[in-house]
Amino acid sequence: MAYEFKLPDLGEGLTEGEIARWLVAEGDEIAEDQPLVEIATDKTTVEIPSPAAGKVVQILVGEGEVVPVGTLLVVIGGDEAPRAAPQATPVVRRIAKDLGVALESVRGTGPGGRITESDVRTAGPRAADGRRERIRGVRRQIAEHLSRAHREVPAVTYVEECDFSNVDMSLLLPTVLRATVSSLREFPELNARIEGDEIVYLDRYDVGVAVQTDEGLLVPVVRSADTMTIEELRDEVDRLAEGARGGTLTPDQLRGSTFTVTSAGKLSGLIVTPIVNFPEVGILGVHRISPRPVVRDDQVVVRRMGNVSVTFDHRVVDGARAAAFALAVIAQLERE
């Protein structure tokens, strides 16, 4: 008996997933619970085990394709699985023949999966113009996430200098996290989000920390950051960063943040304008920190200076409040 495996509901309101990588090929024998396929969502990449043992008869969705929950992905077991004939009009079939495109290899985007002329022309030969690489995996998720943030969030960025001379640079990020969480208590509109026609003021402080990985930017979440000591914050940030770079984080570790902090470390520029991590309404950035001449008590002295920015959703946060929040964070950092 053949087993038809469909893309399962992955929870958290997710309605689609990308086939990141097949871990088997047609003709392989597979055991029940053996790793079958990696599915990338807008949260993370998860490995799905095989629900049945048998021969992999037919793989119906190729790597890099994004399909809705419930889509038939693979047939396991049985002697043979008939392949459905591609749905296309005679005109589209003629165009495919002229371009040398095999309709069996084309994913139809028309009603009911019908292959359109646009689908065929997209799959056809293209003029050589540099190297082409399909947007997929984490990079696709980043592109979709940031595009949505850009469309929906009227963002403004406020920047101010900060004297980091009193901050232990080996504890920079944990120290910034502690100052941020403390200031969020005073400015609750920055620890909020919009849901429909309501502003939801969150009573938890789960802070996202941007981490650059080989696959792209991930934002693991430090849960209950307001309850941690500086040493606990350091240990948790290190653990999450290691998991992000090693690809071992679970979906739960990458979702549900209420505010985000980002710092590129040695790669930080003098100033950048981070994009709000939607659906949050604010993100704090720490930029290049280096010795600079500044005036103190009418004397020119060298201090360890850097810029701190706050990008915020102007629908929820007024400019004066965002500036006051940034200054509150800076004041705590300068008192270290």
N, C-alpha and C positions, 0 to 999 in steps of 0.2 A: 504494500500500500504506500502511495506517495504522500509525503507530508509537505504541505505548502506553508512556508514561513513568511509572515507579513511583518512589516515594521511595527514594533510594539509601541504602546503609549509609554513614553519615557518620563511622564509626570511633569509637574511644575507648569502646566498649561502649554507644553511644547506641542506643536502641531505638525512638525516636519523634522527631517534629519538628513544629513549628507552621508552617503556611503564613502567613508574615508579610506577603508582598505578591506578587501576580502582576504581572509586568512586561509581560504581553501580555493580550489579550482574545480571546474566541472570534471567529473570522473573520479574525484578523490573519494575515499571511504572516510567517513567521519563518525566519531563516537558521540553519544549523548553527553552534553555539557562541555564538549571540546570547543575551544574558541572558534567562532564562525566568521564574525565580521566586526569591524570597528565603525561605530556610528558617531559622527560629529554633530553636535547641536550648537545652539548659540550660547551654551554654558560651558561645555567641555566635550571630550571624546570618551566614549564608553565602549567596552568590549562586550559583545553579545555572544553567549554560548549557544551551541546548537541545541534545539529542543528535542531532537531525535537522532537516532543512529541510522546510518545507511549511506548510500552512494549519493554524492552531489550530482543530481541529474541536470539541473538547469539553473543558471544564475541570470536573473531577469533585469537587474539594475546594475549599471556599471559604476566603477569608482568615480567619485567626483559629482555624481548626480544627486540632486536634492529632491526628495519625494515626501509626500504626506504620510502621516501615520495610517497604517492599514494597507499600504502598498505591498503587493506580493514581491518578495525579494528573491527567494530561492526555493527550488523544489528538491526535497531530499527523499531518497528511496523510490521504489517503483522501477519498472523496467524502462520506461520512456516517458518523457513529458513533451507533448506536442507544442511546438512553438506557434504562437498566434501570428497570422500573416499581418504584415505592417498595414495600417489603415492610411490610405492616401488616394487622392483623386488621380484619374488618368493623366491630367496635366502635370501634377506633381511628380508622378512616376516618370514621365518623359523628361522632365528637368533633371531628375536624379540620374537617369540613364546618361543624359548629355554631359553631366558633371562627373560621372564615374562614382557616384555615391551609392553605397549599399543601404537600402532603406532599413534593413534589419539592424543597422548600427546607429540609426537616428532615433532620438527620443522625440516623440510628438508632443507639441504644446497646444494643439488644437483641441476642440471639444472631444471628450472621450478618448484622448490620447492620439487623435488623428495627426498625421504628419503634414505640416504646412509647407508652402513654398519657402518661407523664411527659414524653417528648420533645415531644409535641404541645402539652401544656399549657405547657411551658417556652417554646415558640416562639410561643404565642398572645399576645393582647393583655394587657397588665398595667396595673394601676392606676397613674396618674401619681403619682410620689413622688420628685421630684428628677430630676436627670440621671443616666442610666445609661451606663456605659462598660464594655465587656467587658474582662476581664483577659486581656492577651495580650502577646506579645513579651517584652521584657526584664522587664517588670513581672510577667508570669506566671512566668518563670523564677525571679525573686527570691522570689515568694510560695511556690513549691514548695520551693526550696532552704532558705529560712528555716523553713518548716513542718517539714521533715525534721530540721533541726538542733534545733528546739525539742522534737520528739518523742523523738529518740534521744540527745541530749546532756544529762546532768545537770550544768548549768553553774553555776559560782560565780564571783563577781567580787570581786577584791581591789583596793583603791584606796589610794594613798599620795601625799603631796605631793612635789613636786620643785622644786628651785631651778634655774631655767633662766637665771640671770643671766650665766653664762659661755658660754652657747650662742649662736653666731652665728645669729640668727633667719632669715636668708636661706638657711641650710643646716639648718633645723630637722629636716625629715623625713629627709634623708640621715644626719644625725647620730644620730637616733633609730634608724634602720635599722642603722647600724654598731654602736651599743650593744646593740641587740637580738640581732644575730647573734653578737656576742662572748659574750653571756650564754647564748645557746642552747647553745653548746659546753659550758658548765658545767652546764646543766640539760637534758640530752638528752630527757627525757620530754615536754618541751614542743615538741620538733621530731619528733613521732611521730604515729601514727594507729593505730586498731584495725582489724584485718582478721580477721574470724571470731573465733576465740578466742585471737588473738595480738596483742601490741603490737609494732608495727614501728617501730624507732628509725631514723630516716632519717639518712643520712650526707651529704646535700646540703642547702644552705641557699638555697632558692628562696622568697623572701619576697613574699607578696602585699601590694599597697598599694591600699587602698580609694580609689576615685575616683568622685565624684559627677558624673553626666552628665545631660543633658536626658532621656535614656531610662531613667535609674535608676542604681543603684549597681553599678559594675563593679570587679573586682579583678584588674588585670593583675599579672604576676609578674616580679619582678626576679630573674633567674637568677644563681646562683653569687654571691650578694650578699656572701659572705664573702671573695671574692677582689678586691673593688673598693675603690678609694680613695674618699674622701669626694666628690671631684669627679666620679668616674665614677658613683657612686651618684646624685648630683644630676642628671647628664645623662640617665641611664637613667630615673629617675623622671619627669623632664620629658618625655622622649620617649614613654613609655608613657601618661602622663596626656593628652598631646596626641592620641595615637592613640585613646584611650578616648573622649574628647569628640568626636572627629571621626568615630568609627565605622569606623576603618580597621584595628583590631587583628585579628590572625588567631586562630583557635581555640587554637593552641598558646600564644599569649601570655596566655591567660586560664585556663589550667588547670595543675594539677600543683604548686601552691604547698604549702609545708610548714608555714608559719606566716604570720599576717597582722598588719599594722600599720595602724591607722586613725586619722585626725585630720581633723576637719571644719574646721580653720583658723579663720577669723573666726566661723564658725557654731558652733564648739565650745561646749558648755555647761559648767557647772561640773563636772558629772560625768554620764556616761551609762554604760549597761552594754551594750557591743557584744556581738553574738551570734557565737558561734564559727563560723568559716567551714568547715563540714563538708566533708570528713572530718578536717580538722585538729583539734587538741585544745587550741589556745590562740590568743588574739588580744590584742594590746596596743593600748590606746587612749591617745592624748594629748589632753587636754581643755583648756579655756580657760586661756590663759597671760596674766597681767596683773600690773601692779605691786601688791604687797600689803605691809602692815606685818607684819614678823616679828621675832622676838627672836634676836639674835646677840650672844654674849658679854654677856648681861644688858642689851643695848641694843636699843631698838626701831628697826629700820631698814626701808627699803623695798627689796624684792627682786622680781625677776621670777619669780613663782610659778605653778605649774600642777599639775594632778592627772594622775597616770599610773595606768591601770587594767590589770589582767590578768584576762580572763575565761577560764576553763579547764574542761576536761572532767574532772570529779571521778573518773571511772572510771580515768583514767590518771595524773592529777596530784594529789598530796596538797596540802592547803591551805598547809602550811608551806613546801613546795618552791615553790609558785606565788608566795608572798609573798617568799621569798628571791630568786627570779628577778626579780621587780619591783624589789626593793631593789638588786639588782646592776645593772640597767639604769639606775636613778636615780643610783646612785653614779658610774657612768661619765659620765652627763650633767652631773652637778655638778662633775666634775673637768675638764670641757672648758676 
